[in-house]
Amino acid sequence: MKELARAKLIDSRFLTTDKKGGYIFKVKGKPGGFEATATPATKAVGDRFFYIDQRGILRYADGKMANSKSPRL
């Protein structure tokens, strides 16, 4: 996340934290692209998890980690 923020590809607040809007964001490279997740930081935020990869399809899951097989949003 810090590399993306330094390159000004995402919000500069990610230089100091991986949390924003009550979610914890993670990005990792993989062969041929990337995958990113947003996980609720606390139960107060809710229990909806998000996933996106290089295809640009946002996916979600309630109560568990979202992945490439989760329903489209």
N, CA, C and O atoms as a Maestro MAE file, in Angstrom:
{
 s_m_m2io_version
 :::
 2.0.0
}

f_m_ct {
 s_m_title
 :::
 protein
 m_atom[292] {
  # First column is atom index #
  i_m_mmod_type
  r_m_x_coord
  r_m_y_coord
  r_m_z_coord
  i_m_residue_number
  s_m_chain_name
  s_m_pdb_residue_name
  s_m_pdb_atom_name
  i_m_atomic_number
  :::
  1 25 0.827 -1.176 0.000 1 A "MET " " N  " 7
  2 3 0.000 0.000 0.000 1 A "MET " " CA " 6
  3 2 0.883 1.255 0.000 1 A "MET " " C  " 6
  4 15 0.588 2.224 -0.698 1 A "MET " " O  " 8
  5 25 1.950 1.231 0.774 2 A "LYS " " N  " 7
  6 3 2.815 2.413 0.836 2 A "LYS " " CA " 6
  7 2 3.424 2.732 -0.524 2 A "LYS " " C  " 6
  8 15 3.534 3.899 -0.899 2 A "LYS " " O  " 8
  9 25 3.821 1.691 -1.269 3 A "GLU " " N  " 7
  10 3 4.389 1.929 -2.599 3 A "GLU " " CA " 6
  11 2 3.373 2.595 -3.517 3 A "GLU " " C  " 6
  12 15 3.723 3.496 -4.279 3 A "GLU " " O  " 8
  13 25 2.123 2.159 -3.450 4 A "LEU " " N  " 7
  14 3 1.076 2.748 -4.282 4 A "LEU " " CA " 6
  15 2 0.804 4.188 -3.873 4 A "LEU " " C  " 6
  16 15 0.586 5.046 -4.729 4 A "LEU " " O  " 8
  17 25 0.815 4.458 -2.571 5 A "ALA " " N  " 7
  18 3 0.594 5.822 -2.081 5 A "ALA " " CA " 6
  19 2 1.754 6.732 -2.488 5 A "ALA " " C  " 6
  20 15 1.534 7.868 -2.907 5 A "ALA " " O  " 8
  21 25 2.985 6.236 -2.366 6 A "ARG " " N  " 7
  22 3 4.146 7.036 -2.785 6 A "ARG " " CA " 6
  23 2 4.086 7.377 -4.276 6 A "ARG " " C  " 6
  24 15 4.495 8.462 -4.691 6 A "ARG " " O  " 8
  25 25 3.577 6.448 -5.065 7 A "ALA " " N  " 7
  26 3 3.441 6.670 -6.510 7 A "ALA " " CA " 6
  27 2 2.201 7.499 -6.846 7 A "ALA " " C  " 6
  28 15 1.925 7.763 -8.016 7 A "ALA " " O  " 8
  29 25 1.456 7.907 -5.816 8 A "LYS " " N  " 7
  30 3 0.241 8.716 -5.957 8 A "LYS " " CA " 6
  31 2 -0.850 8.003 -6.752 8 A "LYS " " C  " 6
  32 15 -1.633 8.629 -7.466 8 A "LYS " " O  " 8
  33 25 -0.879 6.673 -6.609 9 A "LEU " " N  " 7
  34 3 -1.922 5.885 -7.254 9 A "LEU " " CA " 6
  35 2 -3.116 5.670 -6.336 9 A "LEU " " C  " 6
  36 15 -4.210 5.345 -6.797 9 A "LEU " " O  " 8
  37 25 -2.906 5.853 -5.038 10 A "ILE " " N  " 7
  38 3 -3.984 5.779 -4.052 10 A "ILE " " CA " 6
  39 2 -3.796 6.900 -3.040 10 A "ILE " " C  " 6
  40 15 -2.767 7.574 -3.051 10 A "ILE " " O  " 8
  41 25 -4.765 7.105 -2.175 11 A "ASP " " N  " 7
  42 3 -4.765 8.156 -1.162 11 A "ASP " " CA " 6
  43 2 -3.474 8.157 -0.352 11 A "ASP " " C  " 6
  44 15 -3.017 7.103 0.090 11 A "ASP " " O  " 8
  45 25 -2.889 9.325 -0.156 12 A "SER " " N  " 7
  46 3 -1.625 9.445 0.583 12 A "SER " " CA " 6
  47 2 -1.753 9.049 2.049 12 A "SER " " C  " 6
  48 15 -0.735 8.814 2.700 12 A "SER " " O  " 8
  49 25 -2.962 8.968 2.590 13 A "ARG " " N  " 7
  50 3 -3.131 8.531 3.982 13 A "ARG " " CA " 6
  51 2 -2.677 7.089 4.171 13 A "ARG " " C  " 6
  52 15 -2.396 6.673 5.295 13 A "ARG " " O  " 8
  53 25 -2.600 6.325 3.088 14 A "PHE " " N  " 7
  54 3 -2.137 4.943 3.195 14 A "PHE " " CA " 6
  55 2 -0.628 4.859 3.413 14 A "PHE " " C  " 6
  56 15 -0.089 3.763 3.564 14 A "PHE " " O  " 8
  57 25 0.061 6.006 3.431 15 A "LEU " " N  " 7
  58 3 1.484 6.007 3.777 15 A "LEU " " CA " 6
  59 2 1.678 5.661 5.250 15 A "LEU " " C  " 6
  60 15 2.709 5.109 5.632 15 A "LEU " " O  " 8
  61 25 0.685 5.987 6.076 16 A "THR " " N  " 7
  62 3 0.824 5.783 7.519 16 A "THR " " CA " 6
  63 2 -0.088 4.716 8.096 16 A "THR " " C  " 6
  64 15 0.118 4.287 9.232 16 A "THR " " O  " 8
  65 25 -1.085 4.276 7.349 17 A "THR " " N  " 7
  66 3 -2.014 3.282 7.876 17 A "THR " " CA " 6
  67 2 -2.635 2.484 6.734 17 A "THR " " C  " 6
  68 15 -2.690 2.947 5.594 17 A "THR " " O  " 8
  69 25 -3.097 1.285 7.054 18 A "ASP " " N  " 7
  70 3 -3.828 0.500 6.054 18 A "ASP " " CA " 6
  71 2 -5.326 0.554 6.322 18 A "ASP " " C  " 6
  72 15 -6.098 -0.184 5.710 18 A "ASP " " O  " 8
  73 25 -5.746 1.448 7.256 19 A "LYS " " N  " 7
  74 3 -7.158 1.577 7.616 19 A "LYS " " CA " 6
  75 2 -7.742 2.869 7.060 19 A "LYS " " C  " 6
  76 15 -7.101 3.920 7.076 19 A "LYS " " O  " 8
  77 25 -8.969 2.767 6.568 20 A "LYS " " N  " 7
  78 3 -9.698 3.939 6.113 20 A "LYS " " CA " 6
  79 2 -11.179 3.600 6.088 20 A "LYS " " C  " 6
  80 15 -11.565 2.522 5.636 20 A "LYS " " O  " 8
  81 25 -12.010 4.514 6.572 21 A "GLY " " N  " 7
  82 3 -13.450 4.321 6.528 21 A "GLY " " CA " 6
  83 2 -13.931 3.088 7.269 21 A "GLY " " C  " 6
  84 15 -14.966 2.517 6.926 21 A "GLY " " O  " 8
  85 25 -13.175 2.672 8.297 22 A "GLY " " N  " 7
  86 3 -13.573 1.518 9.083 22 A "GLY " " CA " 6
  87 2 -13.133 0.180 8.507 22 A "GLY " " C  " 6
  88 15 -13.485 -0.871 9.043 22 A "GLY " " O  " 8
  89 25 -12.370 0.206 7.424 23 A "TYR " " N  " 7
  90 3 -11.896 -1.021 6.781 23 A "TYR " " CA " 6
  91 2 -10.376 -1.095 6.790 23 A "TYR " " C  " 6
  92 15 -9.690 -0.073 6.817 23 A "TYR " " O  " 8
  93 25 -9.865 -2.311 6.767 24 A "ILE " " N  " 7
  94 3 -8.437 -2.566 6.616 24 A "ILE " " CA " 6
  95 2 -8.223 -3.015 5.181 24 A "ILE " " C  " 6
  96 15 -8.829 -3.988 4.733 24 A "ILE " " O  " 8
  97 25 -7.368 -2.312 4.466 25 A "PHE " " N  " 7
  98 3 -7.113 -2.589 3.058 25 A "PHE " " CA " 6
  99 2 -5.793 -3.323 2.879 25 A "PHE " " C  " 6
  100 15 -4.797 -2.989 3.520 25 A "PHE " " O  " 8
  101 25 -5.789 -4.317 2.011 26 A "LYS " " N  " 7
  102 3 -4.586 -5.078 1.672 26 A "LYS " " CA " 6
  103 2 -4.525 -5.218 0.155 26 A "LYS " " C  " 6
  104 15 -5.540 -5.465 -0.497 26 A "LYS " " O  " 8
  105 25 -3.329 -5.058 -0.396 27 A "VAL " " N  " 7
  106 3 -3.105 -5.238 -1.827 27 A "VAL " " CA " 6
  107 2 -1.879 -6.116 -1.991 27 A "VAL " " C  " 6
  108 15 -0.872 -5.914 -1.312 27 A "VAL " " O  " 8
  109 25 -1.956 -7.088 -2.887 28 A "LYS " " N  " 7
  110 3 -0.767 -7.888 -3.176 28 A "LYS " " CA " 6
  111 2 -0.711 -8.205 -4.661 28 A "LYS " " C  " 6
  112 15 -1.728 -8.420 -5.322 28 A "LYS " " O  " 8
  113 25 0.522 -8.226 -5.158 29 A "GLY " " N  " 7
  114 3 0.731 -8.582 -6.544 29 A "GLY " " CA " 6
  115 2 0.677 -10.088 -6.709 29 A "GLY " " C  " 6
  116 15 0.990 -10.841 -5.786 29 A "GLY " " O  " 8
  117 25 0.283 -10.510 -7.876 30 A "LYS " " N  " 7
  118 3 0.289 -11.929 -8.215 30 A "LYS " " CA " 6
  119 2 0.611 -12.029 -9.697 30 A "LYS " " C  " 6
  120 15 0.477 -11.034 -10.409 30 A "LYS " " O  " 8
  121 25 1.026 -13.172 -10.183 31 A "PRO " " N  " 7
  122 3 1.358 -13.290 -11.607 31 A "PRO " " CA " 6
  123 2 0.211 -12.789 -12.488 31 A "PRO " " C  " 6
  124 15 -0.913 -13.283 -12.399 31 A "PRO " " O  " 8
  125 25 0.502 -11.819 -13.323 32 A "GLY " " N  " 7
  126 3 -0.499 -11.293 -14.236 32 A "GLY " " CA " 6
  127 2 -1.401 -10.230 -13.661 32 A "GLY " " C  " 6
  128 15 -2.334 -9.799 -14.339 32 A "GLY " " O  " 8
  129 25 -1.165 -9.786 -12.435 33 A "GLY " " N  " 7
  130 3 -2.037 -8.746 -11.895 33 A "GLY " " CA " 6
  131 2 -1.891 -8.509 -10.408 33 A "GLY " " C  " 6
  132 15 -0.784 -8.495 -9.869 33 A "GLY " " O  " 8
  133 25 -3.025 -8.324 -9.754 34 A "PHE " " N  " 7
  134 3 -3.062 -8.018 -8.326 34 A "PHE " " CA " 6
  135 2 -4.380 -8.497 -7.743 34 A "PHE " " C  " 6
  136 15 -5.298 -8.868 -8.474 34 A "PHE " " O  " 8
  137 25 -4.464 -8.485 -6.422 35 A "GLU " " N  " 7
  138 3 -5.742 -8.643 -5.737 35 A "GLU " " CA " 6
  139 2 -5.729 -7.729 -4.526 35 A "GLU " " C  " 6
  140 15 -4.696 -7.537 -3.885 35 A "GLU " " O  " 8
  141 25 -6.886 -7.173 -4.222 36 A "ALA " " N  " 7
  142 3 -7.027 -6.261 -3.091 36 A "ALA " " CA " 6
  143 2 -8.269 -6.646 -2.298 36 A "ALA " " C  " 6
  144 15 -9.286 -7.064 -2.852 36 A "ALA " " O  " 8
  145 25 -8.152 -6.491 -0.978 37 A "THR " " N  " 7
  146 3 -9.283 -6.788 -0.105 37 A "THR " " CA " 6
  147 2 -9.532 -5.633 0.854 37 A "THR " " C  " 6
  148 15 -8.627 -4.868 1.186 37 A "THR " " O  " 8
  149 25 -10.770 -5.527 1.284 38 A "ALA " " N  " 7
  150 3 -11.167 -4.581 2.322 38 A "ALA " " CA " 6
  151 2 -11.929 -5.398 3.362 38 A "ALA " " C  " 6
  152 15 -12.947 -6.024 3.065 38 A "ALA " " O  " 8
  153 25 -11.409 -5.373 4.590 39 A "THR " " N  " 7
  154 3 -11.956 -6.158 5.690 39 A "THR " " CA " 6
  155 2 -12.444 -5.216 6.778 39 A "THR " " C  " 6
  156 15 -11.726 -4.275 7.116 39 A "THR " " O  " 8
  157 25 -13.634 -5.422 7.346 40 A "PRO " " N  " 7
  158 3 -14.087 -4.547 8.429 40 A "PRO " " CA " 6
  159 2 -13.080 -4.546 9.583 40 A "PRO " " C  " 6
  160 15 -12.623 -5.602 10.019 40 A "PRO " " O  " 8
  161 25 -12.742 -3.359 10.068 41 A "ALA " " N  " 7
  162 3 -11.792 -3.243 11.179 41 A "ALA " " CA " 6
  163 2 -12.429 -3.660 12.502 41 A "ALA " " C  " 6
  164 15 -11.749 -4.167 13.393 41 A "ALA " " O  " 8
  165 25 -13.739 -3.442 12.622 42 A "THR " " N  " 7
  166 3 -14.472 -3.826 13.828 42 A "THR " " CA " 6
  167 2 -15.872 -4.281 13.433 42 A "THR " " C  " 6
  168 15 -16.334 -4.004 12.326 42 A "THR " " O  " 8
  169 25 -16.534 -4.970 14.330 43 A "LYS " " N  " 7
  170 3 -17.919 -5.406 14.089 43 A "LYS " " CA " 6
  171 2 -18.857 -4.214 13.927 43 A "LYS " " C  " 6
  172 15 -19.888 -4.317 13.262 43 A "LYS " " O  " 8
  173 25 -18.497 -3.074 14.539 44 A "ALA " " N  " 7
  174 3 -19.345 -1.890 14.439 44 A "ALA " " CA " 6
  175 2 -19.477 -1.419 12.986 44 A "ALA " " C  " 6
  176 15 -20.479 -0.799 12.631 44 A "ALA " " O  " 8
  177 25 -18.499 -1.700 12.162 45 A "VAL " " N  " 7
  178 3 -18.527 -1.318 10.752 45 A "VAL " " CA " 6
  179 2 -19.498 -2.208 9.983 45 A "VAL " " C  " 6
  180 15 -20.106 -1.775 9.004 45 A "VAL " " O  " 8
  181 25 -19.636 -3.434 10.425 46 A "GLY " " N  " 7
  182 3 -20.488 -4.399 9.751 46 A "GLY " " CA " 6
  183 2 -19.713 -5.665 9.478 46 A "GLY " " C  " 6
  184 15 -18.619 -5.863 10.006 46 A "GLY " " O  " 8
  185 25 -20.284 -6.525 8.647 47 A "ASP " " N  " 7
  186 3 -19.603 -7.790 8.363 47 A "ASP " " CA " 6
  187 2 -19.504 -8.058 6.863 47 A "ASP " " C  " 6
  188 15 -19.473 -9.211 6.434 47 A "ASP " " O  " 8
  189 25 -19.454 -6.988 6.071 48 A "ARG " " N  " 7
  190 3 -19.311 -7.139 4.621 48 A "ARG " " CA " 6
  191 2 -17.834 -6.973 4.233 48 A "ARG " " C  " 6
  192 15 -17.197 -5.976 4.574 48 A "ARG " " O  " 8
  193 25 -17.318 -7.948 3.529 49 A "PHE " " N  " 7
  194 3 -15.933 -7.977 3.071 49 A "PHE " " CA " 6
  195 2 -15.916 -7.758 1.561 49 A "PHE " " C  " 6
  196 15 -16.859 -8.139 0.867 49 A "PHE " " O  " 8
  197 25 -14.842 -7.142 1.047 50 A "PHE " " N  " 7
  198 3 -14.760 -6.834 -0.377 50 A "PHE " " CA " 6
  199 2 -13.476 -7.381 -0.994 50 A "PHE " " C  " 6
  200 15 -12.468 -7.574 -0.314 50 A "PHE " " O  " 8
  201 25 -13.544 -7.627 -2.309 51 A "TYR " " N  " 7
  202 3 -12.412 -8.157 -3.078 51 A "TYR " " CA " 6
  203 2 -12.463 -7.577 -4.485 51 A "TYR " " C  " 6
  204 15 -13.538 -7.420 -5.064 51 A "TYR " " O  " 8
  205 25 -11.290 -7.259 -5.028 52 A "ILE " " N  " 7
  206 3 -11.180 -6.850 -6.427 52 A "ILE " " CA " 6
  207 2 -9.826 -7.315 -6.950 52 A "ILE " " C  " 6
  208 15 -8.860 -7.415 -6.192 52 A "ILE " " O  " 8
  209 25 -9.762 -7.595 -8.237 53 A "ASP " " N  " 7
  210 3 -8.482 -7.947 -8.845 53 A "ASP " " CA " 6
  211 2 -8.337 -7.167 -10.151 53 A "ASP " " C  " 6
  212 15 -9.115 -6.253 -10.422 53 A "ASP " " O  " 8
  213 25 -7.340 -7.532 -10.957 54 A "GLN " " N  " 7
  214 3 -7.032 -6.785 -12.180 54 A "GLN " " CA " 6
  215 2 -8.176 -6.770 -13.186 54 A "GLN " " C  " 6
  216 15 -8.166 -5.951 -14.105 54 A "GLN " " O  " 8
  217 25 -9.157 -7.648 -13.040 55 A "ARG " " N  " 7
  218 3 -10.308 -7.635 -13.951 55 A "ARG " " CA " 6
  219 2 -11.265 -6.486 -13.654 55 A "ARG " " C  " 6
  220 15 -12.097 -6.136 -14.491 55 A "ARG " " O  " 8
  221 25 -11.146 -5.892 -12.452 56 A "GLY " " N  " 7
  222 3 -11.961 -4.738 -12.107 56 A "GLY " " CA " 6
  223 2 -13.364 -5.058 -11.646 56 A "GLY " " C  " 6
  224 15 -14.214 -4.169 -11.609 56 A "GLY " " O  " 8
  225 25 -13.628 -6.304 -11.294 57 A "ILE " " N  " 7
  226 3 -14.957 -6.698 -10.820 57 A "ILE " " CA " 6
  227 2 -14.948 -6.695 -9.298 57 A "ILE " " C  " 6
  228 15 -14.238 -7.484 -8.675 57 A "ILE " " O  " 8
  229 25 -15.738 -5.808 -8.702 58 A "LEU " " N  " 7
  230 3 -15.825 -5.727 -7.243 58 A "LEU " " CA " 6
  231 2 -16.739 -6.836 -6.742 58 A "LEU " " C  " 6
  232 15 -17.862 -7.000 -7.220 58 A "LEU " " O  " 8
  233 25 -16.241 -7.593 -5.774 59 A "ARG " " N  " 7
  234 3 -16.998 -8.717 -5.210 59 A "ARG " " CA " 6
  235 2 -17.132 -8.529 -3.708 59 A "ARG " " C  " 6
  236 15 -16.372 -7.782 -3.091 59 A "ARG " " O  " 8
  237 25 -18.113 -9.220 -3.124 60 A "TYR " " N  " 7
  238 3 -18.354 -9.082 -1.684 60 A "TYR " " CA " 6
  239 2 -18.743 -10.415 -1.068 60 A "TYR " " C  " 6
  240 15 -19.128 -11.360 -1.757 60 A "TYR " " O  " 8
  241 25 -18.631 -10.457 0.243 61 A "ALA " " N  " 7
  242 3 -19.127 -11.600 1.025 61 A "ALA " " CA " 6
  243 2 -19.538 -11.064 2.389 61 A "ALA " " C  " 6
  244 15 -18.896 -10.165 2.931 61 A "ALA " " O  " 8
  245 25 -20.589 -11.610 2.929 62 A "ASP " " N  " 7
  246 3 -21.053 -11.219 4.255 62 A "ASP " " CA " 6
  247 2 -20.562 -12.234 5.277 62 A "ASP " " C  " 6
  248 15 -20.813 -13.431 5.144 62 A "ASP " " O  " 8
  249 25 -19.856 -11.747 6.303 63 A "GLY " " N  " 7
  250 3 -19.422 -12.591 7.399 63 A "GLY " " CA " 6
  251 2 -18.181 -13.430 7.143 63 A "GLY " " C  " 6
  252 15 -17.779 -14.207 8.009 63 A "GLY " " O  " 8
  253 25 -17.561 -13.291 5.964 64 A "LYS " " N  " 7
  254 3 -16.340 -14.047 5.665 64 A "LYS " " CA " 6
  255 2 -15.553 -13.305 4.584 64 A "LYS " " C  " 6
  256 15 -16.076 -12.406 3.925 64 A "LYS " " O  " 8
  257 25 -14.294 -13.695 4.414 65 A "MET " " N  " 7
  258 3 -13.444 -13.060 3.416 65 A "MET " " CA " 6
  259 2 -14.031 -13.241 2.020 65 A "MET " " C  " 6
  260 15 -14.463 -14.334 1.656 65 A "MET " " O  " 8
  261 25 -14.042 -12.166 1.248 66 A "ALA " " N  " 7
  262 3 -14.466 -12.235 -0.144 66 A "ALA " " CA " 6
  263 2 -13.284 -12.692 -0.990 66 A "ALA " " C  " 6
  264 15 -12.128 -12.490 -0.616 66 A "ALA " " O  " 8
  265 25 -13.579 -13.311 -2.134 67 A "ASN " " N  " 7
  266 3 -12.526 -13.768 -3.034 67 A "ASN " " CA " 6
  267 2 -13.030 -13.718 -4.471 67 A "ASN " " C  " 6
  268 15 -14.113 -13.195 -4.737 67 A "ASN " " O  " 8
  269 25 -12.245 -14.260 -5.394 68 A "SER " " N  " 7
  270 3 -12.577 -14.183 -6.821 68 A "SER " " CA " 6
  271 2 -13.849 -14.955 -7.193 68 A "SER " " C  " 6
  272 15 -14.373 -14.787 -8.294 68 A "SER " " O  " 8
  273 25 -14.332 -15.775 -6.310 69 A "LYS " " N  " 7
  274 3 -15.560 -16.546 -6.560 69 A "LYS " " CA " 6
  275 2 -16.785 -15.939 -5.880 69 A "LYS " " C  " 6
  276 15 -17.903 -16.413 -6.084 69 A "LYS " " O  " 8
  277 25 -16.587 -14.894 -5.074 70 A "SER " " N  " 7
  278 3 -17.693 -14.254 -4.361 70 A "SER " " CA " 6
  279 2 -18.618 -13.553 -5.353 70 A "SER " " C  " 6
  280 15 -18.214 -13.271 -6.481 70 A "SER " " O  " 8
  281 25 -19.863 -13.268 -4.940 71 A "PRO " " N  " 7
  282 3 -20.812 -12.592 -5.826 71 A "PRO " " CA " 6
  283 2 -20.314 -11.198 -6.211 71 A "PRO " " C  " 6
  284 15 -19.628 -10.530 -5.438 71 A "PRO " " O  " 8
  285 25 -20.679 -10.780 -7.422 72 A "ARG " " N  " 7
  286 3 -20.381 -9.426 -7.880 72 A "ARG " " CA " 6
  287 2 -21.234 -8.436 -7.099 72 A "ARG " " C  " 6
  288 15 -22.359 -8.732 -6.695 72 A "ARG " " O  " 8
  289 25 -20.673 -7.273 -6.904 73 A "LEU " " N  " 7
  290 3 -21.435 -6.217 -6.229 73 A "LEU " " CA " 6
  291 2 -22.243 -5.458 -7.246 73 A "LEU " " C  " 6
  292 15 -22.960 -4.522 -6.892 73 A "LEU " " O  " 8
  :::
 }
 m_bond[291] {
  # First column is bond index #
  i_m_from
  i_m_to
  i_m_order
  :::
  1 1 2 1
  2 2 3 1
  3 3 4 2
  4 3 5 1
  5 5 6 1
  6 6 7 1
  7 7 8 2
  8 7 9 1
  9 9 10 1
  10 10 11 1
  11 11 12 2
  12 11 13 1
  13 13 14 1
  14 14 15 1
  15 15 16 2
  16 15 17 1
  17 17 18 1
  18 18 19 1
  19 19 20 2
  20 19 21 1
  21 21 22 1
  22 22 23 1
  23 23 24 2
  24 23 25 1
  25 25 26 1
  26 26 27 1
  27 27 28 2
  28 27 29 1
  29 29 30 1
  30 30 31 1
  31 31 32 2
  32 31 33 1
  33 33 34 1
  34 34 35 1
  35 35 36 2
  36 35 37 1
  37 37 38 1
  38 38 39 1
  39 39 40 2
  40 39 41 1
  41 41 42 1
  42 42 43 1
  43 43 44 2
  44 43 45 1
  45 45 46 1
  46 46 47 1
  47 47 48 2
  48 47 49 1
  49 49 50 1
  50 50 51 1
  51 51 52 2
  52 51 53 1
  53 53 54 1
  54 54 55 1
  55 55 56 2
  56 55 57 1
  57 57 58 1
  58 58 59 1
  59 59 60 2
  60 59 61 1
  61 61 62 1
  62 62 63 1
  63 63 64 2
  64 63 65 1
  65 65 66 1
  66 66 67 1
  67 67 68 2
  68 67 69 1
  69 69 70 1
  70 70 71 1
  71 71 72 2
  72 71 73 1
  73 73 74 1
  74 74 75 1
  75 75 76 2
  76 75 77 1
  77 77 78 1
  78 78 79 1
  79 79 80 2
  80 79 81 1
  81 81 82 1
  82 82 83 1
  83 83 84 2
  84 83 85 1
  85 85 86 1
  86 86 87 1
  87 87 88 2
  88 87 89 1
  89 89 90 1
  90 90 91 1
  91 91 92 2
  92 91 93 1
  93 93 94 1
  94 94 95 1
  95 95 96 2
  96 95 97 1
  97 97 98 1
  98 98 99 1
  99 99 100 2
  100 99 101 1
  101 101 102 1
  102 102 103 1
  103 103 104 2
  104 103 105 1
  105 105 106 1
  106 106 107 1
  107 107 108 2
  108 107 109 1
  109 109 110 1
  110 110 111 1
  111 111 112 2
  112 111 113 1
  113 113 114 1
  114 114 115 1
  115 115 116 2
  116 115 117 1
  117 117 118 1
  118 118 119 1
  119 119 120 2
  120 119 121 1
  121 121 122 1
  122 122 123 1
  123 123 124 2
  124 123 125 1
  125 125 126 1
  126 126 127 1
  127 127 128 2
  128 127 129 1
  129 129 130 1
  130 130 131 1
  131 131 132 2
  132 131 133 1
  133 133 134 1
  134 134 135 1
  135 135 136 2
  136 135 137 1
  137 137 138 1
  138 138 139 1
  139 139 140 2
  140 139 141 1
  141 141 142 1
  142 142 143 1
  143 143 144 2
  144 143 145 1
  145 145 146 1
  146 146 147 1
  147 147 148 2
  148 147 149 1
  149 149 150 1
  150 150 151 1
  151 151 152 2
  152 151 153 1
  153 153 154 1
  154 154 155 1
  155 155 156 2
  156 155 157 1
  157 157 158 1
  158 158 159 1
  159 159 160 2
  160 159 161 1
  161 161 162 1
  162 162 163 1
  163 163 164 2
  164 163 165 1
  165 165 166 1
  166 166 167 1
  167 167 168 2
  168 167 169 1
  169 169 170 1
  170 170 171 1
  171 171 172 2
  172 171 173 1
  173 173 174 1
  174 174 175 1
  175 175 176 2
  176 175 177 1
  177 177 178 1
  178 178 179 1
  179 179 180 2
  180 179 181 1
  181 181 182 1
  182 182 183 1
  183 183 184 2
  184 183 185 1
  185 185 186 1
  186 186 187 1
  187 187 188 2
  188 187 189 1
  189 189 190 1
  190 190 191 1
  191 191 192 2
  192 191 193 1
  193 193 194 1
  194 194 195 1
  195 195 196 2
  196 195 197 1
  197 197 198 1
  198 198 199 1
  199 199 200 2
  200 199 201 1
  201 201 202 1
  202 202 203 1
  203 203 204 2
  204 203 205 1
  205 205 206 1
  206 206 207 1
  207 207 208 2
  208 207 209 1
  209 209 210 1
  210 210 211 1
  211 211 212 2
  212 211 213 1
  213 213 214 1
  214 214 215 1
  215 215 216 2
  216 215 217 1
  217 217 218 1
  218 218 219 1
  219 219 220 2
  220 219 221 1
  221 221 222 1
  222 222 223 1
  223 223 224 2
  224 223 225 1
  225 225 226 1
  226 226 227 1
  227 227 228 2
  228 227 229 1
  229 229 230 1
  230 230 231 1
  231 231 232 2
  232 231 233 1
  233 233 234 1
  234 234 235 1
  235 235 236 2
  236 235 237 1
  237 237 238 1
  238 238 239 1
  239 239 240 2
  240 239 241 1
  241 241 242 1
  242 242 243 1
  243 243 244 2
  244 243 245 1
  245 245 246 1
  246 246 247 1
  247 247 248 2
  248 247 249 1
  249 249 250 1
  250 250 251 1
  251 251 252 2
  252 251 253 1
  253 253 254 1
  254 254 255 1
  255 255 256 2
  256 255 257 1
  257 257 258 1
  258 258 259 1
  259 259 260 2
  260 259 261 1
  261 261 262 1
  262 262 263 1
  263 263 264 2
  264 263 265 1
  265 265 266 1
  266 266 267 1
  267 267 268 2
  268 267 269 1
  269 269 270 1
  270 270 271 1
  271 271 272 2
  272 271 273 1
  273 273 274 1
  274 274 275 1
  275 275 276 2
  276 275 277 1
  277 277 278 1
  278 278 279 1
  279 279 280 2
  280 279 281 1
  281 281 282 1
  282 282 283 1
  283 283 284 2
  284 283 285 1
  285 285 286 1
  286 286 287 1
  287 287 288 2
  288 287 289 1
  289 289 290 1
  290 290 291 1
  291 291 292 2
  :::
 }
}
